[in-house]
């Protein structure tokens, strides 16, 4: 009578077509670490996508050198940088940057709501433009602040430059 050892049984079972079950796999610790790493990576991709889409691709660092709005020096009598006549907000803007501003995003913050409009008015470097924006105070309330963000072309795309914005506060 022969004694079949454990190794012999395994070999015999393999020859017969029965493969022993392997009990090796990922440990629960490694599986948990992989799931956490996957969740963090997916979260960062979603965060980046949403932050870019919510800001409209708005650049915030270092662009004021290229596109910066300023209030011109208005020394003559009757000249003004900002006015509101009840239905129209009027602004005088100067491009103090190095590139042409191709449009302006104007946010008029009213006592009830915010009115946002993109104006396609080109302002070459050093030039001054007067903007007249229709505004309905019955919908948005009396204007409290006006924020104008310049937009310039960078790599063939519109780039919103929050660093180059100008802010007007309405005096009450």
C-alpha positions in Angstrom: 0.0 0.0 0.0 1.4 3.4 -1.0 0.9 6.6 0.9 0.0 9.5 -1.3 1.4 12.7 0.0 -0.3 16.1 -0.3 1.8 17.1 -3.3 1.0 13.8 -4.9 -2.7 14.3 -4.4 -2.5 17.7 -6.0 -0.6 16.3 -9.0 -3.1 13.4 -9.3 -6.0 15.8 -9.2 -4.4 18.0 -11.9 -3.9 14.9 -14.1 -7.6 14.0 -13.6 -8.7 17.5 -14.6 -9.6 18.7 -11.2 -7.7 21.8 -10.3 -7.5 22.7 -6.6 -9.1 26.0 -5.6 -6.6 28.7 -4.9 -7.4 30.8 -1.9 -5.3 33.8 -2.8 -6.6 37.2 -3.7 -6.5 40.9 -2.6 -6.4 41.4 1.1 -9.2 43.5 2.5 -6.7 46.3 3.4 -5.3 46.5 -0.2 -8.8 46.5 -1.7 -9.9 49.3 0.7 -6.8 51.4 -0.2 -7.5 50.9 -4.0 -11.1 51.9 -3.6 -10.2 55.1 -1.7 -7.5 56.0 -4.2 -10.1 55.5 -7.0 -12.7 57.6 -5.2 -10.2 60.5 -4.6 -9.1 60.4 -8.3 -12.6 60.4 -9.5 -13.6 63.2 -7.1 -10.7 65.4 -8.3 -11.6 65.0 -11.9 -15.3 65.9 -11.2 -14.2 68.9 -9.1 -11.9 70.2 -11.8 -14.5 69.8 -14.5 -17.2 71.5 -12.5 -15.0 74.4 -11.3 -14.0 75.1 -14.9 -17.5 74.9 -16.3 -19.0 77.0 -13.5 -16.5 79.9 -14.0 -16.7 79.7 -17.8 -13.0 79.1 -18.0 -12.3 82.2 -16.0 -8.6 82.9 -15.5 -7.7 84.3 -12.1 -4.0 84.5 -11.8 -1.6 86.9 -13.6 -3.9 88.0 -16.4 -4.3 91.6 -15.3 -1.0 92.4 -16.9 -2.6 91.7 -20.3 -6.3 92.8 -19.8 -7.1 95.3 -17.1 -9.9 97.7 -16.9 -9.5 101.1 -15.1 -11.6 104.2 -14.6 -10.2 107.0 -16.8 -9.2 110.3 -15.3 -12.2 112.4 -15.9 -11.4 115.9 -15.0 -13.7 117.9 -17.2 -17.0 119.1 -15.7 -19.9 116.8 -16.3 -17.7 113.8 -17.0 -18.4 110.6 -15.0 -17.2 107.0 -14.8 -20.5 105.5 -13.6 -24.1 106.7 -13.6 -27.6 105.3 -13.3 -30.5 107.3 -14.7 -33.3 104.9 -13.6 -33.3 102.6 -16.7 -29.7 102.7 -18.0 -26.4 102.0 -16.3 -23.6 104.0 -18.0 -19.9 103.2 -17.5 -16.7 104.7 -18.8 -14.0 102.1 -19.1 -10.3 102.3 -20.0 -8.2 99.4 -21.2 -5.1 99.7 -19.0 -3.7 96.4 -20.2 -1.5 95.3 -23.1 -4.0 93.4 -25.3 -7.3 94.3 -26.9 -10.3 93.5 -24.7 -12.8 91.8 -27.0 -15.8 91.9 -24.7 -16.8 92.7 -21.2 -18.9 90.7 -18.7 -20.9 93.1 -16.7 -22.5 92.0 -13.4 -24.9 94.6 -11.9 -25.7 93.6 -8.4 -29.1 94.9 -7.4 -30.8 95.0 -4.1 -33.1 92.1 -5.3 -31.0 90.1 -7.8 -27.9 90.2 -10.1 -28.1 91.1 -13.8 -25.3 89.7 -16.0 -24.7 90.6 -19.6 -21.7 90.0 -22.0 -21.1 93.0 -24.2 -19.1 92.5 -27.4 -17.3 95.8 -27.5 -13.7 95.9 -28.4 -11.4 98.2 -26.4 -7.8 98.5 -27.7 -5.0 99.1 -25.2 -5.1 102.6 -23.9 -8.5 103.4 -25.3 -11.6 104.6 -23.5 -15.2 103.4 -24.2 -18.5 104.5 -22.9 -21.0 101.6 -22.3 -24.8 102.1 -21.9 -26.6 99.0 -20.4 -30.4 98.8 -20.2 -31.3 97.9 -16.6 -34.7 97.2 -15.1 -34.8 98.1 -11.4 -38.3 96.7 -11.0 -36.8 93.2 -11.6 -33.3 93.4 -10.0 -33.8 96.2 -7.5 -31.7 99.4 -7.2 -28.1 98.8 -8.4 -25.6 98.5 -5.5 -22.4 97.4 -7.2 -21.3 97.0 -10.8 -18.4 94.5 -11.6 -16.9 94.5 -15.1 -14.6 91.6 -16.0 -12.5 92.0 -19.2 -12.3 89.2 -21.8 -9.4 88.8 -24.1 -8.3 86.2 -26.6 -5.7 83.7 -25.4 -4.7 80.7 -27.5 -7.7 81.3 -29.8 -10.3 81.2 -26.9 -12.1 83.8 -24.8 -10.3 84.3 -21.5 -12.2 85.9 -18.6 -9.7 87.9 -16.5 -11.1 88.3 -12.9 -7.8 90.0 -11.8 -8.4 92.8 -14.3 -11.9 93.6 -13.2 -13.2 97.0 -12.1 -15.7 97.5 -9.4 -18.1 100.4 -9.0 -20.0 100.9 -5.7 -23.2 102.9 -6.0 -23.3 105.8 -3.5 -26.6 106.0 -1.6 
